Amino acid sequence: MLNYIWAGLIVSSFVFALGHDIRDIAGDRYRNGRPLPVELSFPEGHDPAARRVPVEIRIEPGEYASFYGTGQRPAASYAGYLLQTREGVQLRFGAGAKLPEPLATIAKASRSRDEELQGRLLGLTPPERVQGTGLATAMTAVVFEPVRFVKMSAIAAAALDFAKTGAEIALGLIGVLALFLGVLKIAEHAGIIYALVKLVRPILRPLFPEIPPDHPALGMIALNLAANVFGLGNAATPFGIKAMEELQKLNPREDTATNPMVMLLAVNTASVQLVPPVLLLALLGLQINRLIFPIIITTVLSLVVAIAAVKLFGRLPGVRASDPNRNPPPPAAAPTA
């Protein structure tokens, strides 16, 4: 069922993005191929033979609003330069320029390798000196690269970025899983797991009544919850996987989760945090002290809600009818001779 939900979300996102992009193209939101009037100032003078000439770029706010049909206003000026290329003269805005929409979106699609917004200069009137300043100014117009299917491109880029992130996380977890699963194996052979089961049995039995009293799954669940409580998310993952494996051994059905599995998933997701997560501590440093009590209060409430939700959900007639512990599968028929 979850796969269908994800597939529906992906398809709906692409449909929404495609509709948004078609609307932008039909309304010519980015004025593809149309020249935007700009005024250039030459602080160091204008040398037509120079390959690179520093300029200050000014865009008249009223003309910008009329041209793009927007209420956003450009800055008073932008630092940039003219660049002589084989295709002609390019106008480039300085890297890091704070551009209004839709120019900011155009910048993402038509920026240069130096992360600079670039456009093709159509023509340049002879620069004129401004009295009292000594600066030479000239009027011109710039045409930017055509911009189409912005939303579709953004979704594709985000998908590739998160695919890369997912692969990096998966590779990083291999070492963590190997370490803690090895520690679990040592603890199991040393009898530590069974000692832990006896210790936590009075606390976990009301939440997991279907698990036998001395089953090692209780010890794995206790380790998983302890790792979450102390902010050790990487350690909680292998403990949770091992706990699910032990619960699956008690499951009469291979394709249906039991109530203890659902409870473990809910409690693990909304576990109490007495110690802030290590990643959050690394990001915020000492400022994490301000969040300790909100984290504890929020996670305690989420844990209570999660436990109550699982208990109430398990009482629904449809859920009770599909419970593997209440309705085990029929025994396999004996093979006929």
Rosetta blueprint (number, residue, H / E / L):
1 M L
2 L H
3 N H
4 Y H
5 I H
6 W H
7 A H
8 G H
9 L H
10 I H
11 V H
12 S H
13 S H
14 F H
15 V H
16 F H
17 A H
18 L H
19 G H
20 H H
21 D H
22 I H
23 R H
24 D H
25 I H
26 A H
27 G L
28 D L
29 R L
30 Y L
31 R L
32 N L
33 G L
34 R L
35 P L
36 L E
37 P E
38 V E
39 E E
40 L E
41 S E
42 F E
43 P L
44 E L
45 G L
46 H L
47 D L
48 P L
49 A L
50 A L
51 R L
52 R E
53 V E
54 P E
55 V E
56 E E
57 I E
58 R E
59 I L
60 E L
61 P H
62 G H
63 E H
64 Y H
65 A H
66 S H
67 F H
68 Y H
69 G L
70 T L
71 G L
72 Q L
73 R L
74 P L
75 A L
76 A L
77 S L
78 Y E
79 A E
80 G E
81 Y E
82 L E
83 L E
84 Q E
85 T E
86 R L
87 E L
88 G E
89 V E
90 Q E
91 L E
92 R E
93 F E
94 G L
95 A L
96 G L
97 A L
98 K L
99 L L
100 P L
101 E L
102 P L
103 L H
104 A H
105 T H
106 I H
107 A H
108 K H
109 A H
110 S H
111 R E
112 S L
113 R L
114 D L
115 E L
116 E L
117 L E
118 Q E
119 G E
120 R E
121 L E
122 L E
123 G E
124 L E
125 T L
126 P L
127 P L
128 E E
129 R E
130 V L
131 Q L
132 G L
133 T L
134 G L
135 L L
136 A E
137 T E
138 A E
139 M E
140 T E
141 A E
142 V E
143 V E
144 F E
145 E L
146 P L
147 V L
148 R L
149 F L
150 V H
151 K H
152 M H
153 S H
154 A H
155 I H
156 A H
157 A H
158 A H
159 A H
160 L H
161 D H
162 F H
163 A H
164 K H
165 T H
166 G H
167 A H
168 E H
169 I H
170 A H
171 L H
172 G H
173 L H
174 I H
175 G H
176 V H
177 L H
178 A H
179 L H
180 F H
181 L H
182 G H
183 V H
184 L H
185 K H
186 I H
187 A H
188 E H
189 H H
190 A H
191 G L
192 I H
193 I H
194 Y H
195 A H
196 L H
197 V H
198 K H
199 L H
200 V H
201 R H
202 P H
203 I H
204 L H
205 R L
206 P L
207 L L
208 F L
209 P L
210 E L
211 I L
212 P L
213 P L
214 D L
215 H L
216 P L
217 A H
218 L H
219 G H
220 M H
221 I H
222 A H
223 L H
224 N H
225 L H
226 A H
227 A H
228 N H
229 V H
230 F L
231 G L
232 L L
233 G H
234 N H
235 A H
236 A H
237 T H
238 P H
239 F H
240 G H
241 I H
242 K H
243 A H
244 M H
245 E H
246 E H
247 L H
248 Q H
249 K H
250 L L
251 N L
252 P L
253 R L
254 E L
255 D L
256 T L
257 A L
258 T L
259 N H
260 P H
261 M H
262 V H
263 M H
264 L H
265 L H
266 A H
267 V H
268 N H
269 T H
270 A L
271 S L
272 V L
273 Q L
274 L L
275 V L
276 P L
277 P L
278 V H
279 L H
280 L H
281 L H
282 A H
283 L H
284 L H
285 G H
286 L H
287 Q H
288 I H
289 N H
290 R H
291 L H
292 I H
293 F H
294 P H
295 I H
296 I H
297 I H
298 T H
299 T H
300 V H
301 L H
302 S H
303 L H
304 V H
305 V H
306 A H
307 I H
308 A H
309 A H
310 V H
311 K H
312 L H
313 F H
314 G H
315 R L
316 L L
317 P H
318 G H
319 V H
320 R H
321 A H
322 S L
323 D L
324 P L
325 N L
326 R L
327 N L
328 P L
329 P L
330 P L
331 P L
332 A L
333 A L
334 A L
335 P L
336 T L
337 A L
